[in-house]
Amino acid sequence: MTFWKELFVPSRDTNALILSEWAAIDIAYLCPKCENGRTTVWLFPDTTMVFVDECCNQEVTFHPKEGDEDSD
C-alpha cells in the first residue's frame, strides 16, 4: 500500500470530474523507490487504485481511507 494525502477535493481536472461523475480527487504520494513527491488524479476514491508509476516503474496501490482516519 502507498500512503497518500488529499490535495484537492473535488479534483481540479474537469475531465476527471466529468468521467467520475464528480467523485475524482487529486492526491499526493511518494514514489516507493526514490521517494520523490508525486501527484495523480484518483477517479473513484471509494475503490482501490493500482498502477505502475512512471517515476521508477514501481507499482503503487492506493486504498480508500475509512472511518475516522486523518486525511493528512
N, C-alpha and C positions, 0 to 999 in steps of 0.2 A: 504494500500500500504506500502511496506517495502522499505526504501531508500537504495540505493546501489551505489557502485563505481567500476569502471573498474580496474582490476588488470593486466590482460594480454589480448591484442587483437593482433592476434588471441589467442585462448586458448593454453595452453601448453600440453593439453591432446590430444594426437594423435588420439585416438579412437573417441573422441568427434568431432574432426575436420573432420574425415572421414564420420561419421554419418550425420553431419550437412552440408557437402559439403563446409567446411572452414568458416562457419558462427559463430561457437562457440566462446564464450569469457569466461574468468574467472572473477568472481565478488566477492566483499567483502560486508558484511552487518552485522548488529547487530541482535541477537536473540530478537524478540519482547517482550519477557518476562523478561529475565535476563540480556540482553544487552551484552552478550559475543560476541566477534568477531567471525564471521563465514565466510566460503567461499564456493562457488559452481561453477559449470560449467553451463552456460546458452547456450543451444544448438542453440536456434533460438532467438537471442536478438531483433528481429524485431516484436516479438509476446509476449503477456503476459505469464508469467510463474507462476504457483501456485503449492505449495506442502507443506506438513507438515514437518517442520524441526525436526530432531531427538533430538536436544538440550533440548527443553522443550515441545516437541509435540505441537508446535504452528504453525498455518498456516502462510506462508509467500507468499506475492504476489509481483512480480516484473513487472513493466510496462516499455516498451521501452522509452528511452529519445527521446524527439522531438525537432526539430528546433535548436535554439542556446543555449540550456541548457548546463551548465557547467558539465563536467564529474566528478567533484570532489564530 
